[in-house]
Amino acid sequence: MEAMQERRSTAAVAPATLSLLAAAVLLLATAAAPCRAQAATVMSIEEACQKAESVSAGVSYEHCVSSLASDARSRDAADLHKLAVLAARMAVDHAATTEARMGGLNEVEESPHARARLHHCRELYSAAADVLRDALDNLRARIYGKASQQLAAALGASESCEDVWKGEERVPVATHDREYGRMAEVALGLTTGIVA
């Protein structure tokens, strides 16, 4: 008789336990839903750039808006995450273009000192492009902390390259350095804005 009552008691507990478990799963799923929706909140380029400028002193609002708006891919980037990914892609493109430009300048440069400087800068931009590609992978995977660290590390390429040319009247890569640095700052600001 006791064994029969024990089975009934266990059978009565099982549906109650399942009901509690189902309620807990439903509650967790409901609580997580706003987080996903919030991460994909529609945000204009202007709003995203305001946020980036507010969290990163190196971001120029005007440059951020004009750079992102000038890229056709921005039409498909309607939230902060997608705009950060786009800015990182643009920074990779700038790094690769700057690296190629330095290679071309190196071929026509007559001065051995200038060629050595260009070679050094080319190596810096090659490394920066690699780091930016890693940051882009982390952005896509939504690993924002690591992506921010990598974007910050990649910023050093333009500064280090310009340091190599200190004391020279002519800096053949100054415009490219400046534009790369500004775009990398935008990517960092947008990424930081996601977690801020």
Beta strands, then each sheet from edge to edge (+ up, - down):
end
